Amino acid sequence: MNARPSAAEKSRTFRKLHESGCFVIPNPWDVGSARYLQGLGFKALATTSAGFAFTQGYPDGQFSRDLALAHCAELAEATEVPLNVDYEGGYADDPAGVAESVRLCVETGVAGLSIEDSTGDPNKPLYDFDLAVARVKAARATIDKTGGEVVFTARSEGFIRGRPDLVETVRRMKAFADAGADCLYAPGTKTREEIAALVDIGKPVNFLMVTTSYSVSDLAGMGVRRISTGGSLARTAWTGFIRTAREIAEQGTFQGFDGTVSNAELNAFFSEDRKKQVS
């Protein structure tokens, strides 16, 4: 029987992925989608706060830390590839609270996690600069205390929280890099100028792909190290479900079933996948 990689081994693998090249880290929302993406050969996976929230009947950002931790533990246990966690704002405002949340997340066996500078308050969407940096330092120190190699991603949310200021975003990203972030992530940045400004900081950059504007090779050529899909895969699944459910409810027809993957195909994949898990 082949031994499953340990959490430490997955963290080391994930860290090595950030050393060179460019890789896609898609975002599953449950065990089945995670196992399927792993089966396609992706080298790492990442949770999606939005995708998971929808499975639980919550809007994005509204589920508890306990629920998030249970989800992280479940996906980390179910997969052999490294798992990165969209850990939102760390479920705390103060650095000490962020530190405690990070400790609990690391204990679930994940290979990486991100902390963002969004407050959740639309009237003041970003933490003050000094507090945002202090939160990053607290997360970094906590990860260092675990003795592992969990990859820490620092996020600045201005471009998706109504503050699309490149100068301020770069200022924060540079400070987060100096505070110990391994990877930088500013979701919502799109233009080549914006991407170049982040890459020039000198740390691996994660790019959120929500459009079809670029290919993997395009982003690799711009120096992006990691490409995530956020909640887009989950929303793709929801799109098919909603369109078909509405058709049935409103028209009494079932054309949305045309072209769907068969039970036989899914059964074959998961049967084979189960065999691999126990072999």
N, C-alpha and C positions, 0 to 999 in steps of 0.2 A: 504494500500500500504506500502510495506517495504521501509524504508528510505535507500537511498544509503549511504555507508560510506563516511565520509568527508575525505579530504586530510590528515588532522591531524590524524584521526582514522587509515587510511591506513599506515601512517608513524609509528604509535605506533605498529600496527600489524607487520609491517616489522621488526622493531627493536626487537620485542619479538622473532621473528623467528631466530634471530642471537644469542639468549641467550643459546641455547642448541640444541643438535641433529644435523641432516644434512638434508638439503632440496634441491630439484632441482628447479632451476629458469630458465625455458626455454625462448628462445628469439624469439618472434613473429616479423613479419616485416610489418604487417598492421592490420587493425581492425578485419578482418575476422579471421586471424590466432590467434590473441590475444583472441578473444571471444571463439574460439574453444579450445585453450589450457586452458583457464579458465574453460570451460565446462568439461574438463577432470579431474578437481579437483586440479590442481597445485595451491599452496598457494600464489605464487607471480610470476611476469613476469618481463622480462628485454628487453629493446630495443636492437637491433643489428645495429650498424652503417653500417656494410657491407650489411646485408639483406635489410635494408631500402634504402641504396644507389642504389642497383641494381634495385629496383622497380621504381626509379626515373631516371634511365639511367646514373648514375654516378658510377665511381669506388669508392671503400671505401675511406673515408676521404676527399672527394672532394665536398661535398655539404655544403651549408652555415649554419651559426648559426640560421638564421631565419627559414630555412626549418627544421632544427633539432628541434627547439622549437615548431613549428606547429605540427610536428609529435608527440612529447612528450605530448602536450596538447590533441591531438586527442586520443591517446591510454589511457592516464590517465582518460579522460572523458568516454571512451567506456568500461572500465573495473571496476569491484568492488574490485579486489585484488590489493595489492601494486604493483607499477611499478617502477623498477629501470632503470636508463638511462645510456647507454653507451655514455658519453658526451665527448669522445675523449680527446683532450688536453685542453678543455675549450675554444677553439676558440680564444686564446690569448697566447702571450708569457709571458708577465709581470704579476706579481701577482694581480695588480689592475684590469687588463683586465679579468683575471680568476675570480676574485671576482664579477665583473659585470655580467659575463656570468652565474655564479652559481646563483646569485640572480634571473636572468630571468628564469632560469630553475626551481628553487624552486617554482616560481609563477605559473607554469603550473599545479601544483598539484601532482607532482611525489612524491614517497615515498623514493627514494634514487637516488644517482647519483655517477658516478665515474669520476675521473680526472687522466689522465696518464702523464708520464714523457717523452713521445716521442715528438721530435721536428718536425717530418715529413721530416727532412733533412737526406738522407741516408749517407751523409758524416760525420754528427754529430748527430746520431739518438736519443741521450738522452740529456735532459737539464743537465747542470752542477749541481753537487750535491746540492750546497747551493741554487741555484735558484729553483730546483725541490722541495726542502723542503719549501721554501718561498711560492711557489704556493699552496702547500698543506695547509699551515697555512692560506693563504688567503681564500681558499675555506672553511676551517673549521670555520673561524671567520664569514664569510658571512652566513653560515648555522645557526650558533648560533644566529646571529642577527635577523633571521626570527622568532625566538621564537618557532619553530617547532622541530620535532624529525626526520627530514630527515636523512637517513643513508648515511654516506659518505664513499665511497670506494676509496682508493688510489691505483693506479696501477703503476707497474714498468715494462717497456716493453722490457727490454734487450733481453730476450729469443726469442722474435719474431722480433727483429730489428737488428739482427746480432751481439749482444753482450751478449751471453749466459754465463754470469759470475755469479755463484751462490753467491760467497762472496760479490760482489758488489750489487747484488739484495737484499740479506739479509740486508746489510748495509743500503740501501735505505728504505727497508720495515720497519726496526726498527726506522729509523728517521721519516718516515711517521706516524708510530704508535704514537711516542712521540709527533708529531705535531697535533694529534687529529683525525687521521683516525679511523673509526669504524670497517672497514673491509679491509683486504689486498688481493691484487690480482696481481699475476705475471703470465700472460698468457704465455704458452709455456713451463712451468715447467712440467715435466712428471714423473720423477723417484721418488721412495719412499724416497730417500735421499733428493731430492729437496723439496718434499712436507713436510717432517718432519722438515726441516730447517725453513720453513715458519710457520708451526704450532707452533713450539717452541717459536716463538716471543711472543705468548700469546694473539693475537687478532684473531677474526674470519677470516678464510681464504676462499676465493672463488677459486675454481678450474675450469679451462676451459676444458670441455670434447670435444675433437675433434677426438678421436679414440675410439676403443672398448676395451681398455686395462683394464679398471677397471669398476666395478659395483658401484652402490650407496653404497651398504654395504661395499665394499672394501674401498672406500674413507671415509666413516663414521668411519671405524675402524682406519684410519690414522689420524683422528681428523679434517678432512675438514668439514666446517660448511655449505658451499653453493656450488652448482655445476651448472654452466651455460653452455649453448651450443653454444654461440657466433653465428656466421653465418651458422652453420652446418645445422640447420633445413631449413633455406632458400635455402642453396645449395642443400639439398636433393630434394626440390621441383624443383629447376632449373635443376637438373640432369634428372629428369623424363621428363620435358618439352623439354630440349635440345635433348635428345636421340630420342624422338618421332618426334620432328620437323625436325631433320636431316634425320630420316628415310623417312619421307614424301618427303622432298626436294630431297634426293639423290636416293631413291629407288622407290618412288611412292607407298609405302605400308603403312599400318596403324596398324601394329601389336602392336605398343606401347600403343594403346588404351586398349588392353586386361588387365583385372584385375583392371581397374581404379574404383575409388569410383563413385557411381551413382549420378545423379542429385537428385533422390528421397531421398537418404540418406542425402545429404548436405541440401536439402530443409527442410527435417524433423528436422535436428539439428537446423538450423537457425530460423525456424518457432517457435520451442519450446523456443529457446534462446530469441527471441523477446518477447514472452509472459512473460518470467521471468523478462525482463527489465521493463515491464509496470505493472506488478502485485504488 
